[in-house]
Amino acid sequence: ILAAVPAYAADDLTLFGAGQHQGSLTVRTATTTATTPANFDPGTFGTFGLRISHAKIFGGEHTIAYTPHFLDASTKAIIYNSDLLFQVPAPKVKPYGTVGLGSIFSWGTDESGRPSFGKIGNKFAINYGGGVKVFPAGPVGIRFDIRGYLVPDAKFNLAIPTSTDPLATVKSQGQNLNILEAGVG
């Protein structure tokens, strides 16, 4: 695939930072009908990473990112995705769109040593979005984008302490997790 990229394709490298916000969740366990509404604090969300893209009009983009607070303050994650990239080949302002596949690798424990709520493990994800690249002075520029992530069948860790095991947890029923990410680089 890499050998098929035209030699004259434009490449760019972006260091970026982004804020994330999840969609609404109602978390249910498989054994009970009780629900736990999950109200996350968007102030704890944040991602930073590196994007490499190569395209004049059609091409590809690869992202590797780290978030120290994935869904909650106790969960960390690495996000990797490879996307198809379509961009307008204008010289100074380049609107673009992306869609692709990737993975989210999450880990963490809460303050009691239990698996953290947001530790969903290693999950497949669909990434989509778009934005604009602005190059006011030659090859150096700025980029603004909005991305969406869809993580199918995410299962969350719910603390269910018992008298014999105060650190007990159960997995929730699987559901789709939607995350919106707005970034600048």
Accessible surface in RSA format (square Angstrom, percent):
REM  Atomic radii and reference values for relative SASA: ProtOr
REM  Chains: A
REM  Algorithm: Lee & Richards
REM  Probe-radius: 1.40
REM  Slices: 20
REM RES _ NUM      All-atoms   Total-Side   Main-Chain    Non-polar    All polar
REM                ABS   REL    ABS   REL    ABS   REL    ABS   REL    ABS   REL
RES ILE A   1   190.16 108.2 145.26 108.2  44.90 108.2 150.53 108.4  39.63 107.5
RES LEU A   2   136.81  76.2 123.42  88.3  13.39  33.7 123.60  86.8  13.21  35.6
RES ALA A   3   106.81  98.2  66.08 102.0  40.74  92.7  78.62 110.7  28.20  74.7
RES ALA A   4    85.28  78.4  53.18  82.1  32.10  73.0  64.82  91.3  20.47  54.2
RES VAL A   5    50.24  33.1  34.76  31.5  15.49  37.3  37.09  32.2  13.15  35.7
RES PRO A   6    68.29  49.8  53.43  48.7  14.86  54.0  64.83  53.5   3.46  21.5
RES ALA A   7   111.56 102.6  67.25 103.8  44.31 100.8  78.09 110.0  33.47  88.7
RES TYR A   8   160.92  75.1 143.85  81.8  17.08  44.4 113.37  85.2  47.55  58.6
RES ALA A   9    20.41  18.8   5.65   8.7  14.75  33.6   5.94   8.4  14.47  38.3
RES ALA A  10    38.01  35.0  28.01  43.2  10.00  22.8  36.67  51.6   1.34   3.5
RES ASP A  11   106.68  74.7  76.48  76.1  30.20  71.4  28.41  66.9  78.26  78.1
RES ASP A  12    33.98  23.8  24.60  24.5   9.38  22.2  24.98  58.8   9.00   9.0
RES LEU A  13   118.64  66.1  89.32  63.9  29.32  73.7  89.32  62.7  29.32  78.9
RES THR A  14    13.17   9.4  10.03  10.2   3.13   7.5   6.36   8.5   6.81  10.3
RES LEU A  15   135.89  75.7 122.35  87.5  13.54  34.0 122.63  86.1  13.25  35.7
RES PHE A  16    12.92   6.5   2.70   1.7  10.23  26.6   7.61   4.6   5.32  15.2
RES GLY A  17    29.57  36.5   0.00   N/A  29.57  36.5  23.99  65.8   5.58  12.5
RES ALA A  18    14.40  13.2   0.00   0.0  14.40  32.8   6.18   8.7   8.23  21.8
RES GLY A  19    39.72  49.0   0.00   N/A  39.72  49.0  31.41  86.2   8.31  18.6
RES GLN A  20     7.16   4.0   0.80   0.6   6.36  15.1   1.38   2.9   5.78   4.4
RES HIS A  21    89.71  49.0  88.28  61.4   1.44   3.7  59.48  61.3  30.23  35.2
RES GLN A  22    14.76   8.3  12.25   9.0   2.52   6.0   0.62   1.3  14.14  10.7
RES GLY A  23    30.10  37.1   0.00   N/A  30.10  37.1  28.65  78.6   1.45   3.3
RES SER A  24   120.89 102.2  83.59 111.6  37.30  85.9  50.16 106.8  70.73  99.1
RES LEU A  25    11.51   6.4   2.31   1.7   9.20  23.1   4.06   2.9   7.45  20.0
RES THR A  26    63.03  44.8  53.65  54.4   9.38  22.4  22.81  30.6  40.22  60.8
RES VAL A  27     0.45   0.3   0.00   0.0   0.45   1.1   0.00   0.0   0.45   1.2
RES ARG A  28   113.15  47.5 111.72  56.9   1.43   3.4  22.51  30.8  90.64  54.9
RES THR A  29     9.50   6.8   9.20   9.3   0.29   0.7   9.20  12.4   0.29   0.4
RES ALA A  30    78.23  71.9  48.85  75.4  29.37  66.8  48.94  68.9  29.29  77.6
RES THR A  31   121.11  86.1  85.07  86.2  36.04  85.9  81.09 108.9  40.02  60.5
RES THR A  32    73.07  52.0  57.91  58.7  15.17  36.1  63.40  85.2   9.67  14.6
RES THR A  33   132.14  94.0 113.75 115.3  18.39  43.8  83.20 111.8  48.94  74.0
RES ALA A  34    70.46  64.8  54.88  84.7  15.58  35.4  66.36  93.5   4.10  10.9
RES THR A  35    61.86  44.0  37.80  38.3  24.06  57.3  11.34  15.2  50.52  76.4
RES THR A  36    63.41  45.1  62.39  63.3   1.02   2.4  39.78  53.4  23.64  35.7
RES PRO A  37    88.92  64.8  77.42  70.6  11.50  41.8  77.42  63.9  11.50  71.5
RES ALA A  38    14.95  13.7   2.87   4.4  12.07  27.5   8.99  12.7   5.96  15.8
RES ASN A  39   138.53  95.5 103.18  99.7  35.35  85.1  35.33  85.0 103.20  99.7
RES PHE A  40    29.44  14.7  11.12   6.9  18.33  47.7  14.67   8.9  14.77  42.3
RES ASP A  41    87.63  61.4  77.61  77.2  10.02  23.7  33.40  78.6  54.23  54.1
RES PRO A  42    68.55  50.0  58.54  53.4  10.01  36.4  58.82  48.6   9.74  60.5
RES GLY A  43    70.81  87.3   0.00   N/A  70.81  87.3  38.63 106.0  32.18  72.1
RES THR A  44    39.03  27.8  32.77  33.2   6.26  14.9  36.51  49.0   2.52   3.8
RES PHE A  45    18.63   9.3   1.15   0.7  17.48  45.5   1.32   0.8  17.31  49.5
RES GLY A  46    21.36  26.3   0.00   N/A  21.36  26.3  21.21  58.2   0.16   0.3
RES THR A  47     5.28   3.8   0.37   0.4   4.92  11.7   0.47   0.6   4.81   7.3
RES PHE A  48   112.91  56.5 112.33  69.6   0.58   1.5 112.33  68.1   0.58   1.6
RES GLY A  49    16.75  20.7   0.00   N/A  16.75  20.7  13.00  35.7   3.76   8.4
RES LEU A  50    53.31  29.7  52.29  37.4   1.02   2.6  52.29  36.7   1.02   2.8
RES ARG A  51     1.43   0.6   1.43   0.7   0.00   0.0   0.00   0.0   1.43   0.9
RES ILE A  52    80.68  45.9  80.68  60.1   0.00   0.0  80.68  58.1   0.00   0.0
RES SER A  53     0.76   0.6   0.61   0.8   0.15   0.3   0.13   0.3   0.63   0.9
RES HIS A  54    27.73  15.2  26.71  18.6   1.03   2.6  12.61  13.0  15.12  17.6
RES ALA A  55     2.04   1.9   0.00   0.0   2.04   4.6   0.87   1.2   1.17   3.1
RES LYS A  56    97.62  47.6  92.59  56.8   5.03  12.0  39.77  35.8  57.84  61.6
RES ILE A  57    74.65  42.5  72.86  54.3   1.79   4.3  72.86  52.5   1.79   4.9
RES PHE A  58   156.06  78.1 135.82  84.1  20.25  52.7 135.92  82.4  20.15  57.7
RES GLY A  59    24.50  30.2   0.00   N/A  24.50  30.2  18.93  52.0   5.57  12.5
RES GLY A  60    10.87  13.4   0.00   N/A  10.87  13.4   9.96  27.3   0.91   2.0
RES GLU A  61     0.39   0.2   0.08   0.1   0.31   0.7   0.08   0.2   0.31   0.3
RES HIS A  62    60.59  33.1  58.48  40.7   2.11   5.4  53.32  55.0   7.27   8.5
RES THR A  63     1.02   0.7   0.25   0.3   0.77   1.8   0.82   1.1   0.20   0.3
RES ILE A  64    88.45  50.3  86.47  64.4   1.98   4.8  86.48  62.3   1.97   5.3
RES ALA A  65     4.41   4.1   1.02   1.6   3.39   7.7   4.12   5.8   0.29   0.8
RES TYR A  66    67.04  31.3  66.68  37.9   0.36   0.9  51.86  39.0  15.18  18.7
RES THR A  67     0.00   0.0   0.00   0.0   0.00   0.0   0.00   0.0   0.00   0.0
RES PRO A  68    39.11  28.5  38.91  35.5   0.20   0.7  38.91  32.1   0.20   1.3
RES HIS A  69    67.40  36.8  67.40  46.8   0.00   0.0  42.26  43.6  25.14  29.3
RES PHE A  70     0.16   0.1   0.16   0.1   0.00   0.0   0.16   0.1   0.00   0.0
RES LEU A  71     1.35   0.8   0.47   0.3   0.88   2.2   0.47   0.3   0.88   2.4
RES ASP A  72    31.33  21.9  27.35  27.2   3.98   9.4  24.78  58.3   6.55   6.5
RES ALA A  73    60.09  55.2  45.85  70.8  14.23  32.4  46.22  65.1  13.87  36.7
RES SER A  74    29.49  24.9  19.25  25.7  10.24  23.6   8.63  18.4  20.86  29.2
RES THR A  75     0.00   0.0   0.00   0.0   0.00   0.0   0.00   0.0   0.00   0.0
RES LYS A  76    76.32  37.2  76.32  46.8   0.00   0.0  44.52  40.1  31.80  33.9
RES ALA A  77     0.00   0.0   0.00   0.0   0.00   0.0   0.00   0.0   0.00   0.0
RES ILE A  78    64.35  36.6  64.35  47.9   0.00   0.0  64.35  46.3   0.00   0.0
RES ILE A  79     2.05   1.2   2.05   1.5   0.00   0.0   2.05   1.5   0.00   0.0
RES TYR A  80    87.51  40.9  87.20  49.6   0.31   0.8  66.23  49.8  21.28  26.2
RES ASN A  81     1.93   1.3   1.87   1.8   0.07   0.2   1.76   4.2   0.17   0.2
RES SER A  82    40.82  34.5  33.84  45.2   6.98  16.1  28.74  61.2  12.08  16.9
RES ASP A  83     7.39   5.2   0.23   0.2   7.16  16.9   2.80   6.6   4.59   4.6
RES LEU A  84   131.00  73.0 128.52  91.9   2.48   6.2 128.78  90.4   2.22   6.0
RES LEU A  85     2.93   1.6   0.23   0.2   2.70   6.8   1.16   0.8   1.77   4.8
RES PHE A  86   101.58  50.8 100.77  62.4   0.81   2.1 100.77  61.1   0.81   2.3
RES GLN A  87     3.32   1.9   3.19   2.3   0.13   0.3   0.09   0.2   3.24   2.5
RES VAL A  88    65.35  43.0  64.37  58.3   0.98   2.4  65.35  56.8   0.00   0.0
RES PRO A  89    80.31  58.5  54.25  49.5  26.06  94.7  57.00  47.1  23.31 144.9
RES ALA A  90    30.50  28.0  24.37  37.6   6.13  13.9  29.86  42.1   0.64   1.7
RES PRO A  91   115.30  84.0  92.67  84.5  22.63  82.3 103.12  85.1  12.17  75.7
RES LYS A  92   106.79  52.1 106.22  65.2   0.58   1.4  78.31  70.5  28.49  30.3
RES VAL A  93    73.17  48.1  69.06  62.5   4.11   9.9  69.06  60.0   4.11  11.1
RES LYS A  94    33.91  16.5  33.91  20.8   0.00   0.0   3.72   3.3  30.19  32.2
RES PRO A  95    60.95  44.4  60.04  54.7   0.91   3.3  60.31  49.8   0.64   4.0
RES TYR A  96    14.38   6.7   0.00   0.0  14.38  37.4   5.33   4.0   9.06  11.2
RES GLY A  97    26.72  32.9   0.00   N/A  26.72  32.9  23.93  65.7   2.79   6.2
RES THR A  98    10.60   7.5   0.00   0.0  10.60  25.3   3.13   4.2   7.47  11.3
RES VAL A  99    78.62  51.7  78.24  70.8   0.38   0.9  78.24  68.0   0.38   1.0
RES GLY A 100    12.70  15.7   0.00   N/A  12.70  15.7  12.32  33.8   0.38   0.8
RES LEU A 101   104.66  58.3  99.95  71.5   4.71  11.8 100.10  70.3   4.56  12.3
RES GLY A 102    11.99  14.8   0.00   N/A  11.99  14.8  10.11  27.8   1.88   4.2
RES SER A 103    34.06  28.8  33.44  44.6   0.62   1.4   3.78   8.0  30.28  42.4
RES ILE A 104     0.40   0.2   0.40   0.3   0.00   0.0   0.40   0.3   0.00   0.0
RES PHE A 105    79.84  39.9  79.84  49.5   0.00   0.0  79.84  48.4   0.00   0.0
RES SER A 106     7.12   6.0   0.00   0.0   7.12  16.4   0.00   0.0   7.12  10.0
RES TRP A 107   104.07  41.8 104.07  50.4   0.00   0.0  87.19  46.5  16.88  27.4
RES GLY A 108    14.56  18.0   0.00   N/A  14.56  18.0  10.97  30.1   3.59   8.0
RES THR A 109    83.27  59.2  68.61  69.6  14.66  34.9  40.56  54.5  42.71  64.6
RES ASP A 110    28.43  19.9  21.53  21.4   6.90  16.3  11.95  28.1  16.48  16.4
RES GLU A 111   165.34  94.9 120.29  91.0  45.05 107.3  73.98 143.1  91.36  74.6
RES SER A 112    50.33  42.5  28.80  38.4  21.53  49.6  14.92  31.8  35.42  49.6
RES GLY A 113    51.26  63.2   0.00   N/A  51.26  63.2  27.07  74.3  24.19  54.2
RES ARG A 114    39.16  16.4  36.67  18.7   2.49   5.9   2.94   4.0  36.22  22.0
RES PRO A 115    49.93  36.4  45.94  41.9   3.99  14.5  46.22  38.2   3.71  23.1
RES SER A 116     0.54   0.5   0.10   0.1   0.44   1.0   0.54   1.2   0.00   0.0
RES PHE A 117    42.48  21.3  36.99  22.9   5.49  14.3  37.56  22.8   4.92  14.1
RES GLY A 118     0.00   0.0   0.00   N/A   0.00   0.0   0.00   0.0   0.00   0.0
RES LYS A 119    71.80  35.0  71.60  43.9   0.20   0.5  26.95  24.3  44.85  47.8
RES ILE A 120    10.35   5.9   0.00   0.0  10.35  24.9   0.07   0.1  10.28  27.9
RES GLY A 121    24.48  30.2   0.00   N/A  24.48  30.2  24.22  66.5   0.26   0.6
RES ASN A 122   111.14  76.6  82.81  80.0  28.33  68.2  18.89  45.5  92.25  89.2
RES LYS A 123    45.13  22.0  42.05  25.8   3.08   7.3  16.04  14.4  29.09  31.0
RES PHE A 124   101.49  50.8  92.05  57.0   9.44  24.6  93.07  56.4   8.41  24.1
RES ALA A 125     3.06   2.8   3.00   4.6   0.06   0.1   3.00   4.2   0.06   0.2
RES ILE A 126    54.72  31.1  54.72  40.8   0.00   0.0  54.72  39.4   0.00   0.0
RES ASN A 127     0.60   0.4   0.60   0.6   0.00   0.0   0.60   1.4   0.00   0.0
RES TYR A 128    99.27  46.3  99.27  56.5   0.00   0.0  73.60  55.3  25.67  31.6
RES GLY A 129    24.72  30.5   0.00   N/A  24.72  30.5  15.29  41.9   9.44  21.1
RES GLY A 130    21.55  26.6   0.00   N/A  21.55  26.6  14.67  40.2   6.88  15.4
RES GLY A 131    24.38  30.1   0.00   N/A  24.38  30.1  16.22  44.5   8.16  18.3
RES VAL A 132    41.65  27.4  41.65  37.7   0.00   0.0  41.65  36.2   0.00   0.0
RES LYS A 133     4.34   2.1   4.34   2.7   0.00   0.0   4.05   3.6   0.29   0.3
RES VAL A 134    39.93  26.3  39.85  36.1   0.08   0.2  39.85  34.6   0.08   0.2
RES PHE A 135    32.71  16.4  32.39  20.1   0.33   0.9  32.39  19.6   0.33   0.9
RES PRO A 136    92.15  67.2  66.07  60.2  26.08  94.8  72.31  59.7  19.85 123.3
RES ALA A 137    72.84  67.0  58.25  89.9  14.59  33.2  65.87  92.8   6.96  18.5
RES GLY A 138    45.34  55.9   0.00   N/A  45.34  55.9  34.01  93.3  11.33  25.4
RES PRO A 139   125.79  91.7  98.99  90.2  26.80  97.4 107.79  89.0  18.00 111.9
RES VAL A 140   112.80  74.2 108.13  97.9   4.67  11.3 111.52  96.9   1.28   3.5
RES GLY A 141    36.26  44.7   0.00   N/A  36.26  44.7   7.21  19.8  29.05  65.1
RES ILE A 142    74.04  42.1  69.91  52.1   4.13  10.0  71.79  51.7   2.25   6.1
RES ARG A 143     8.94   3.8   8.88   4.5   0.06   0.1   8.82  12.0   0.13   0.1
RES PHE A 144    94.68  47.4  94.09  58.3   0.59   1.5  94.20  57.1   0.48   1.4
RES ASP A 145     8.89   6.2   2.84   2.8   6.05  14.3   3.56   8.4   5.33   5.3
RES ILE A 146   101.49  57.8  99.79  74.3   1.70   4.1  99.79  71.9   1.70   4.6
RES ARG A 147     0.55   0.2   0.00   0.0   0.55   1.3   0.55   0.7   0.00   0.0
RES GLY A 148     3.40   4.2   0.00   N/A   3.40   4.2   2.02   5.6   1.38   3.1
RES TYR A 149     2.93   1.4   2.93   1.7   0.00   0.0   1.72   1.3   1.21   1.5
RES LEU A 150    47.54  26.5  47.54  34.0   0.00   0.0  47.54  33.4   0.00   0.0
RES VAL A 151     0.00   0.0   0.00   0.0   0.00   0.0   0.00   0.0   0.00   0.0
RES PRO A 152    46.60  34.0  42.07  38.4   4.53  16.5  42.07  34.7   4.53  28.1
RES ASP A 153    72.36  50.7  68.68  68.4   3.68   8.7  29.61  69.7  42.75  42.6
RES ALA A 154     0.00   0.0   0.00   0.0   0.00   0.0   0.00   0.0   0.00   0.0
RES LYS A 155    85.49  41.7  85.12  52.2   0.37   0.9  31.99  28.8  53.50  57.0
RES PHE A 156     0.00   0.0   0.00   0.0   0.00   0.0   0.00   0.0   0.00   0.0
RES ASN A 157     9.96   6.9   5.48   5.3   4.48  10.8   0.00   0.0   9.96   9.6
RES LEU A 158    12.01   6.7  10.58   7.6   1.43   3.6  12.01   8.4   0.00   0.0
RES ALA A 159    51.40  47.3  27.34  42.2  24.06  54.7  27.34  38.5  24.06  63.7
RES ILE A 160    75.11  42.7  73.85  55.0   1.27   3.1  74.89  53.9   0.22   0.6
RES PRO A 161    83.68  61.0  62.26  56.8  21.42  77.9  62.54  51.6  21.14 131.4
RES THR A 162    67.80  48.2  52.79  53.5  15.00  35.8  60.80  81.7   7.00  10.6
RES SER A 163   120.86 102.1  73.83  98.5  47.03 108.3  59.94 127.6  60.92  85.3
RES THR A 164   129.24  91.9  94.77  96.1  34.47  82.1  81.04 108.9  48.19  72.9
RES ASP A 165    66.63  46.7  65.62  65.3   1.01   2.4  20.95  49.3  45.68  45.6
RES PRO A 166    88.16  64.3  84.72  77.2   3.45  12.5  84.73  70.0   3.44  21.4
RES LEU A 167    87.82  48.9  79.60  56.9   8.23  20.7  79.64  55.9   8.19  22.0
RES ALA A 168    22.28  20.5  17.06  26.3   5.22  11.9  22.28  31.4   0.00   0.0
RES THR A 169    43.09  30.6  18.70  19.0  24.39  58.1   1.49   2.0  41.61  62.9
RES VAL A 170    57.29  37.7  49.99  45.3   7.30  17.6  57.29  49.8   0.00   0.0
RES LYS A 171   104.31  50.9  92.41  56.7  11.90  28.3  74.97  67.5  29.34  31.3
RES SER A 172     3.61   3.0   0.00   0.0   3.61   8.3   0.00   0.0   3.61   5.1
RES GLN A 173    85.56  47.8  79.21  57.9   6.35  15.1  26.28  55.9  59.28  45.0
RES GLY A 174    32.90  40.6   0.00   N/A  32.90  40.6   2.24   6.1  30.66  68.7
RES GLN A 175    47.74  26.7  39.44  28.8   8.30  19.8  28.61  60.9  19.13  14.5
RES ASN A 176    85.55  59.0  71.03  68.6  14.52  35.0  10.41  25.0  75.15  72.6
RES LEU A 177     0.22   0.1   0.22   0.2   0.00   0.0   0.22   0.2   0.00   0.0
RES ASN A 178    70.53  48.6  68.31  66.0   2.22   5.4  20.92  50.4  49.61  48.0
RES ILE A 179     4.70   2.7   1.24   0.9   3.45   8.3   2.74   2.0   1.96   5.3
RES LEU A 180    99.26  55.3  96.08  68.7   3.18   8.0  96.52  67.8   2.74   7.4
RES GLU A 181     1.27   0.7   1.25   0.9   0.02   0.0   0.14   0.3   1.13   0.9
RES ALA A 182    54.92  50.5  47.89  73.9   7.03  16.0  48.35  68.1   6.57  17.4
RES GLY A 183    11.96  14.7   0.00   N/A  11.96  14.7   5.45  14.9   6.51  14.6
RES VAL A 184    71.34  46.9  67.17  60.8   4.17  10.0  68.64  59.6   2.70   7.3
RES GLY A 185    27.71  34.2   0.00   N/A  27.71  34.2  25.41  69.7   2.30   5.1
END  Absolute sums over single chains surface
CHAIN  1 A     9683.5       7678.3       2005.2       6864.2       2819.3
END  Absolute sums over all chains
TOTAL          9683.5       7678.3       2005.2       6864.2       2819.3
